[in-house]
């Protein structure tokens, strides 16, 4: 038995084949094809990089991976980068030159490495199961929330954490002098200092200074 194909039978198949090839080429040229092509994610902007660093620091504060002293140093460096960025923009009509962007990215890479190292070293925030420790942890949670929300700038966070660092060092010294405990008078003093720190956190979170990311 023999089969006869008319031009009307062959034509739809040919059109379908050509259409498939054309679609395949178009998809591949846009970079969205999953076969043999890889899509490269765009590099983060200066503002996105800054926000990412702050989120990582906030997570470290909240988890206890970053101590108050470590956070203070990290945020001091972040504040310096931010200050440099503002000065560069002011000198160039609100924009950054290519060289300035490269310099800032280099500095942010170095800071990123330090954030990682500080979060994964042996130093952690140990609060203990007591009122003094719980107060310290609560202050750190409030600071972390302020960093994440953008209510606290890097400079403000550095000052707040430096204040917490001072209180922590005082508590550590008092405990060392009293067999690991705090006297009622020392507890009262620490609580007074934390009240002042608490007010400071509130004021800095509710003032006019916020993180304003720019590209």
C-alpha positions as CSV (number, residue, x, y, z in Angstrom):
1,X,0.0,0.0,0.0
2,X,1.3,3.5,-0.9
3,X,0.6,6.9,0.7
4,X,0.1,10.1,-1.2
5,X,0.9,13.4,0.5
6,X,-0.7,16.5,-0.9
7,X,0.9,20.0,-0.4
8,X,-1.8,20.8,2.1
9,X,-0.7,17.9,4.3
10,X,3.0,18.8,4.3
11,X,2.6,22.6,4.6
12,X,1.2,22.8,8.2
13,X,4.0,20.5,9.5
14,X,6.6,22.7,7.8
15,X,5.1,25.9,9.2
16,X,4.9,24.3,12.7
17,X,8.6,23.3,12.5
18,X,9.7,26.7,11.3
19,X,7.7,28.4,14.0
20,X,9.2,26.2,16.7
21,X,12.7,27.1,15.5
22,X,11.9,30.8,15.4
23,X,10.5,30.8,18.9
24,X,13.4,28.8,20.2
25,X,15.9,31.4,18.8
26,X,13.9,34.3,20.2
27,X,13.8,32.8,23.7
28,X,17.5,32.0,23.6
29,X,18.4,35.6,22.5
30,X,16.5,37.1,25.4
31,X,18.5,35.0,27.9
32,X,15.4,33.4,29.4
33,X,16.0,29.9,28.0
34,X,17.0,27.3,30.4
35,X,19.0,25.3,27.8
36,X,22.6,26.3,27.3
37,X,22.2,29.9,28.6
38,X,22.8,31.4,32.0
39,X,21.3,34.6,33.3
40,X,23.5,37.0,35.2
41,X,21.8,38.9,38.0
42,X,22.4,42.7,37.9
43,X,25.0,44.1,40.4
44,X,23.4,45.7,43.4
45,X,23.4,49.5,43.5
46,X,25.2,51.4,46.2
47,X,21.9,51.8,48.1
48,X,21.0,48.1,47.8
49,X,24.5,47.1,49.0
50,X,24.2,49.5,52.0
51,X,20.7,48.2,52.9
52,X,22.0,44.6,52.6
53,X,24.9,45.3,55.0
54,X,22.5,46.9,57.5
55,X,20.2,43.9,57.4
56,X,23.1,41.5,58.0
57,X,24.2,43.6,61.0
58,X,20.7,43.7,62.4
59,X,20.4,40.0,62.1
60,X,23.7,39.5,63.9
61,X,22.6,41.8,66.7
62,X,19.2,40.1,67.1
63,X,20.7,36.6,67.0
64,X,23.5,37.5,69.5
65,X,26.2,36.7,66.9
66,X,27.4,40.3,67.1
67,X,28.4,41.8,70.4
68,X,27.8,45.5,71.2
69,X,31.5,46.2,70.7
70,X,31.6,44.5,67.3
71,X,28.4,46.2,66.2
72,X,29.8,49.6,67.2
73,X,32.9,49.1,65.1
74,X,31.0,47.8,62.1
75,X,28.5,50.7,62.2
76,X,31.3,53.2,62.7
77,X,32.9,52.0,59.4
78,X,29.5,52.0,57.7
79,X,28.9,55.6,58.9
80,X,32.3,56.6,57.4
81,X,31.5,55.1,54.0
82,X,28.1,56.8,54.1
83,X,29.8,60.1,54.9
84,X,32.2,59.7,52.1
85,X,29.4,58.9,49.7
86,X,27.5,62.0,50.7
87,X,30.6,64.2,50.2
88,X,31.2,62.7,46.8
89,X,27.6,63.3,45.7
90,X,27.7,66.8,47.0
91,X,30.8,67.5,44.9
92,X,29.3,66.0,41.7
93,X,25.8,67.4,41.6
94,X,24.2,64.5,43.5
95,X,25.9,61.8,41.5
96,X,28.8,59.4,41.9
97,X,31.6,59.0,39.3
98,X,32.5,55.6,38.0
99,X,35.7,55.7,40.1
100,X,33.9,56.7,43.2
101,X,31.4,53.9,42.8
102,X,34.3,51.4,42.4
103,X,35.9,52.8,45.6
104,X,32.7,52.5,47.6
105,X,32.1,49.0,46.4
106,X,35.7,48.1,47.4
107,X,35.1,49.5,50.9
108,X,31.7,47.7,51.2
109,X,33.3,44.4,50.2
110,X,35.9,44.8,52.9
111,X,33.1,45.6,55.4
112,X,31.1,42.7,54.2
113,X,34.0,40.4,55.0
114,X,34.3,41.9,58.4
115,X,30.6,41.4,59.1
116,X,30.9,37.7,58.2
117,X,34.0,37.2,60.3
118,X,32.5,39.0,63.4
119,X,29.3,37.0,63.1
120,X,31.2,33.7,62.9
121,X,33.9,34.2,65.5
122,X,33.9,32.9,69.0
123,X,32.5,36.2,70.5
124,X,28.7,36.1,71.1
125,X,26.4,38.2,73.2
126,X,25.6,36.2,76.4
127,X,22.7,37.7,78.3
128,X,22.1,35.1,81.1
129,X,18.8,34.2,82.7
130,X,18.5,37.3,84.9
131,X,16.8,40.7,84.9
132,X,20.0,42.5,83.9
133,X,20.7,40.2,81.0
134,X,17.1,40.3,79.9
135,X,17.2,44.1,79.9
136,X,20.4,44.0,77.7
137,X,18.8,41.6,75.3
138,X,15.7,43.8,75.0
139,X,17.8,46.8,74.2
140,X,19.7,44.9,71.5
141,X,16.4,43.8,70.0
142,X,15.1,47.4,69.8
143,X,18.4,48.5,68.2
144,X,18.2,45.6,65.7
145,X,14.6,46.6,64.8
146,X,15.7,50.2,64.3
147,X,18.5,49.2,62.0
148,X,16.2,47.0,59.9
149,X,13.5,49.6,59.7
150,X,15.9,52.4,58.7
151,X,14.9,54.4,61.8
152,X,18.5,54.3,63.0
153,X,21.4,55.5,60.9
154,X,24.8,53.7,61.0
155,X,26.2,56.6,63.1
156,X,23.4,56.5,65.6
157,X,23.7,52.7,65.9
158,X,27.4,53.0,66.5
159,X,26.8,55.4,69.4
160,X,24.0,53.3,70.9
161,X,26.1,50.2,70.8
162,X,29.1,52.0,72.2
163,X,26.9,53.0,75.1
164,X,25.8,49.3,75.6
165,X,29.4,48.2,75.4
166,X,30.3,50.5,78.3
167,X,27.4,49.1,80.4
168,X,28.4,45.5,79.6
169,X,32.0,46.2,80.6
170,X,30.9,47.7,83.8
171,X,28.7,44.7,84.6
172,X,31.5,42.3,83.7
173,X,33.9,44.1,86.1
174,X,31.4,44.2,88.9
175,X,30.6,40.5,88.6
176,X,34.4,39.7,88.5
177,X,34.8,41.7,91.8
178,X,31.9,39.9,93.5
179,X,32.3,36.3,92.7
180,X,30.1,36.4,89.6
181,X,27.2,38.3,91.2
182,X,26.0,41.9,91.3
183,X,25.2,43.7,94.6
184,X,21.8,45.4,95.0
185,X,23.6,48.8,94.6
186,X,25.3,47.7,91.4
187,X,22.0,46.4,89.9
188,X,20.4,49.7,90.7
189,X,23.2,51.6,89.0
190,X,23.1,49.3,85.9
191,X,19.3,49.7,85.7
192,X,19.7,53.5,85.9
193,X,22.2,53.5,83.0
194,X,19.9,51.2,81.0
195,X,17.0,53.6,81.6
196,X,19.2,56.4,80.1
197,X,20.2,54.1,77.2
198,X,16.5,53.2,76.6
199,X,15.6,56.8,76.3
200,X,18.5,57.4,73.9
201,X,17.3,54.5,71.7
202,X,13.8,55.9,71.6
203,X,14.9,59.4,70.8
204,X,17.3,58.3,68.0
205,X,14.6,56.0,66.5
206,X,12.0,58.8,66.4
207,X,14.1,61.8,65.3
208,X,14.4,63.2,61.8
209,X,17.4,61.1,60.9
210,X,16.7,58.0,58.8
211,X,18.5,56.0,56.3
212,X,17.7,57.4,52.9
213,X,19.0,55.1,50.3
214,X,20.1,56.5,46.9
215,X,21.2,54.7,43.8
